[in-house]
Amino acid sequence: MKNLSILITLLLLTSCAGVQQQWIADNCDVDSAYSQGVEHAENGEKHDTSSYSICKVKMRGKIKKSYSKGFSSVKNNPLSLIKDVIGLNRYTCNVSPFVEKYTSSGRNLGKVKQNVREKCLAKHDKMHCTDIKCQKE
């Protein structure tokens, strides 16, 4: 039985390392980082370059700078700023703690996130209701 648990642990660690290596291959370049920055800004997400900390050290600065440029290109766009201020943007957020999916839509990103969080918290523990994904429509 102990050998089986060791084998399972090794398999999990190996698959996690494989997933991480695939993420690095797909995302640790300036073009992907720029696109990710644009996507995060368009979806109303916070500026966050922390995921690029696993990229190669000598490229990290360039990759994070590229992400920031992409993010700023959307956030500093006057049309986007005006739409946010007058409430023309529409957001849809969801969270899937297990097999269930909780969704909410509206013009106020904060309220939409809160609605999804409350729906999830009605049936699940707080730790299962934190990975809320939002998109700007």
SVG drawing of the C-alpha trace seen along z (x, -y; Angstrom):
<svg xmlns="http://www.w3.org/2000/svg" viewBox="-27 -59 47 61">
<polyline fill="none" stroke="black" stroke-width="0.4" points="0.0,0.0 2.8,-2.4 4.5,-1.7 1.2,-2.6 0.9,-5.9 4.6,-6.7 3.8,-5.8 0.7,-8.0 2.7,-10.9 5.4,-10.5 2.9,-10.5 1.2,-13.6 4.5,-15.4 5.6,-14.4 2.3,-15.5 2.5,-18.9 6.0,-19.4 4.8,-18.6 2.0,-21.1 4.4,-23.7 6.9,-23.0 4.1,-23.3 2.9,-26.6 6.5,-27.9 6.7,-26.8 3.4,-28.5 3.7,-31.7 7.3,-32.7 7.9,-34.9 7.2,-38.6 4.4,-38.1 2.4,-35.8 2.9,-38.1 1.7,-41.1 -1.4,-39.2 -2.1,-38.0 -1.8,-41.6 -4.3,-42.8 -6.7,-40.0 -6.5,-40.7 -7.1,-44.4 -10.1,-43.7 -11.6,-41.3 -11.3,-43.8 -8.7,-41.8 -5.9,-43.3 -2.4,-43.9 -0.5,-40.8 2.9,-39.7 3.6,-37.2 3.0,-34.1 6.0,-35.0 8.3,-34.5 8.8,-30.9 10.2,-32.0 14.0,-32.1 15.7,-34.7 17.4,-36.5 14.0,-36.9 11.8,-37.7 12.2,-41.5 11.4,-41.7 8.4,-39.4 6.9,-41.3 7.5,-44.6 5.7,-43.2 2.8,-42.1 2.6,-45.6 2.6,-47.2 -0.3,-45.0 -2.2,-45.7 -1.6,-49.5 -2.6,-49.6 -6.1,-48.7 -6.4,-50.4 -5.2,-53.7 -7.4,-53.6 -9.7,-56.6 -12.7,-54.7 -12.3,-51.9 -12.0,-54.4 -15.1,-56.3 -17.1,-53.1 -16.1,-52.1 -17.0,-55.5 -20.5,-55.7 -21.2,-52.0 -21.4,-50.8 -19.1,-47.8 -20.9,-44.5 -19.2,-41.8 -19.8,-38.1 -18.1,-36.3 -18.2,-32.7 -16.7,-30.3 -16.7,-26.5 -15.8,-25.0 -16.4,-21.4 -18.9,-20.3 -21.3,-23.2 -20.9,-26.6 -22.1,-29.9 -22.5,-32.8 -23.5,-36.5 -23.6,-39.3 -23.9,-43.1 -22.4,-46.5 -20.6,-46.8 -17.7,-44.4 -17.5,-44.6 -21.2,-43.7 -21.0,-40.9 -18.0,-39.3 -19.8,-39.7 -23.0,-38.0 -21.0,-35.1 -19.1,-34.8 -22.4,-34.9 -24.0,-32.2 -21.0,-30.0 -20.7,-30.7 -24.3,-29.6 -23.3,-26.0 -19.5,-25.8 -16.6,-26.9 -14.9,-30.2 -11.7,-28.5 -13.7,-27.0 -15.1,-30.3 -12.0,-32.4 -11.1,-31.6 -13.6,-33.8 -13.0,-34.4 -14.5,-37.4 -14.9,-38.6 -15.8,-41.9 -18.4,-41.5"/>
</svg>
